Amino acid sequence: FYKRHDPSSNEENEMMENLFNCLCSSLMHAPNRERFLRGEGLQLMNLMLREKKLSRNGSLKVLDHAMSGPDGKENCNKFVDILGLRTIFPLFMKTPKRNR
């Protein structure tokens, strides 16, 4: 639901953040990373990054957990295959604004 819609209240925002935190915690266990890969979790996180919604920060955090360490090698390869770098690079390479 949060792929296309922002939370409407503070409680809903906290619930969304808690969901992302739970997902990050589950990705610390290596077999869950394989399930995340097979369940097309990387594609979902990539779509969430493309939408300019509040879920962007949480999806970045989940991607970090999914692709970190030696257990995240398959997820990294798949992320490159689905052209995820095209989505991530503009987030980090914003041009500085001139001071006027």
Secondary structure, DSSP 8 states (H G I E B T S, - for coil): -TTT---SSHHHHHHHHHHHHHHHHHTTSHHHHHHHHHTTHHHHHHHHHHS-STHHHHHHHHHHHHH-SGGGHHHHHHHHHTT-HHHHHHHH--------
